[in-house]
Amino acid sequence: MLVPDDVERFVPEDLRRTYEVISVRGAAALLHTNHRDLFEELLVSLREFTFPEAYAVKAGGNGSQITATFKEIFQKKGWKETRIAADLLVKKYHGKKLTKPVEEFMLEGFVGGHKIDFVKDRLAVDFEWNSKDQTYDRDLYAARAFYECGVIDAFVIVTRSEALDAMFARLGISKKYGASTTWMGKLLPRIAGGRNGGCPVLIFGITPEIVTASPAGEVMAAAAEPDVPVADDDDA
């Protein structure tokens, strides 16, 4: 369930100009209302995030200088990579009344090893620049597990907007950012299909507005570097 009014009411106009913002299951309203200080820290961090065109040209998948720039901003504010694991205690009853179970057993590792790159208090953030698009399945499944286990209240994902395609074409790097990599056109159908479960999700799509121009020499030097295959997993 996408909530456009949610974005207009609770995400400042300057960020709506620099990112393509989508709120799912009232994520923006929830963060503004219940976690205002943390939400403000998130917004400040997204304002800080910028990079030169040469970084987009430079070889590398999701472990690029762009990812490193994003990672540094969040890590210095105390956001931590976090994993969760959980066992499930199953109780079996006879009849209609849940009084004394006739059998109990533990399913160890029922929730196992899910990771999110940046977690602080009740909010989780992932960054996807140029991984294979299947990475979104893992991200949304992890967010759903964190949410259903009561670890977070909402999930934020920052990724590429389609608006970057014109810049990639101008720089001659469209092939590097193919249709099967992480961009919003691959994320939104997964959201529509409910892969996040009940977890509220706030999406920020990176647009050219946060990218600074690079001198021609820097772009040419970056383009001359050996290419690196697109990563299967994000290395943020």
N, C-alpha and C positions, 0 to 999 in steps of 0.2 A: 504494500500500500504506500504509494508515493504522495507526499503532502507538500505541494508547492507553496501554499500559504504559510506553512510552518517555516520555510526557508525565508520568505520575505519578512516575516515578523521577527525572527530571532537571529538571523545571520546578517551582520552589518553589510551595508551596500558596497563598501570597498572590496570586501571579499567575494561578493556576488559578481563583481566585475572581473576579478582576477581568477576566479575558479568557477567551474560549472558545479553548482551545489544541488544535491538531491537529498531529501530527508525521507527516510522509510520508517513507518510505524511511530511517527512523532518524535524522532530522535532529537531534532533541534529543540523542540519545546521542552522535552524531558531534561536535556542538559542545561538549558537556560534556567529552568525552574528549580531543579533539584541539585544541580552541581555547578552553580554559576561561576565560582572562582576557577574551578578546573576547566570549564568551558572557555572562560576568558583567556586562560593560559594557552589552551589549544589555539584559539583565534590569533593571539599574539604570535605564537610560533609559526602559524601558517603565513602571517604577514612577513615574518623574517625570512621565509624560505624563498630563495631566488637563485638563479644560476645563469651562466653565460651560454650563448649558443654553442660555443666550442665543446662544452660538456656533452651536449646532445650528439655531436658529431663523433666524439672520441669513442674508441672501441670499448666494448663492455656491455654486459647484460644488465641485470638488476644490481650487480655489485659495482656500479659505476660511480663516478665522482658525484653524480646527481644524488644517488642514494646516500653516499657518504655525507653529503651536505645536509640532507634531511636528518639523518641519524644523529649528527653532531648537535643540531638544534634541540632535539628532544632529549638526548642523553644528558646534556648539561643542565637540564631542568629536572632531572631525577626520574625520567621515564625508564622503565626496566624491561628487558626481555623476560617473559614469564611463561612458565609451563605449568600445566595442571595434570593431575592423575587422580582417579577416584575408584574405589571399590563399591560394589552394590550389595547390600544385605537384602536377600529375598526371604520373605516370610509366607508360608503356605498355610491357609486356613480351610477348615471344613464347615459347611453350613453358612448361614447368613451373618452370624455375629463374628466380629473380629476380636475375639477374646484372647485365647491362648493359641499360638501357632502350633500346628502339628509337625511342622518341619521348618528349619531355617538353614540357609546356606549362603555363602559369600561368593560373589562373582568378582574375583580379583582382576584389576585392570579394566574394569567396565568402561571407564573413561581413561584413555591412556596417552600421555605425552603430547597433548596439543600445545602448540606454541604460538604466542603473539609477540610481535617485536617490541612494542612499546605499551606498557601498562602502568597506570598511576591511579591509585585509589580505585574508583569504580568505573574507569574508562579505559578502553583498549584502542590502540591505533596501529594500523598496518600501512605500509607504503609499497606500492607496486609500480615500478617504472617500465621495465621491459623484460618481464619474465614470460614464460609460456602461459597461455590463458588458463590452463588447467590449475594454475596456482590459486586462482580465485576459489575453486572448490575447496581447497585446503583451508584457505583463509576464512571462508564463511562457515565451514564446519567447525573450525576452532572457535570462532566467535559464538556460534550457537552453543557449543559445549561450555564455554566460560559463562555464558548467560544462564543456561539451564542449571548449572552448578552453583549459581548465586555469587559468582566472582565479580562480574561486571554488570552494569546497568545499560550500557550502550557500546557500540563499536563504530569506529571511524576508519574509513579507508580512503587513502589519497592515491590517485592514479592518473593516467593520461586521459585528457579529453580529446574528442575528435577534432577540436579546434586547433590542435597542434599540427594536423596533417599538412596544412598550407605551408607552415614553416619548414617541415621536413622536406617538402617538395622543393622549396626554394633553396635549401641547403644541399639538395641532391642525396638525401639519406632515407627516402621513403621506404626503400627495400629493407632497411635495417629494422624498421618499426612496422612489421607486417600485421595482417589481419588476425593472425593467431597468437598475438602477444597481448599483454595486459593493457587494455584500454576500455573505456566505458561501454563501448558497443558489445564487449564480451562479458562485462560485469552485470549490466542491467537485466539481461534475460535470466541470469542466475538468481538475481534478487526477485524478479517476477515469479520465478519458479519456486520461491520459498526456501531456498537453501540456507538462509539465515535463521529459519524457524521463527520464533517469536522475538528474536533479538532486534531492537531498534538499531538502524544503521544510518549514519550520516556520511555521504559521499562527497568528496571534493575532487573535481576533475581539473587537472592542471591545464591552463591555457597559455598562449604566448605572452599574456600580460605580465607574467612573472619572470619571463626570460629576458636577459639583457643582451644587447648586440655585442658581438666579438669582432675585433679587427680581422680583416681578411687573412692575414698571415697566421693568426691563431687557429682559424677554421681550417686552413690548408694543412697546418702541422698536425692537427687532431685527426684529419681525414687520412693522413699518411700512415698513422699507426696501424699495426696489425689488428684485424678484427678478432673478436672473441664471440663464440656462439652464445645465443640467448640462453639464459640459465633456466633450469627446471624449477629451481626454488629461489626465493628471494634471499639475499644475503645481507639484508639491512641489519 
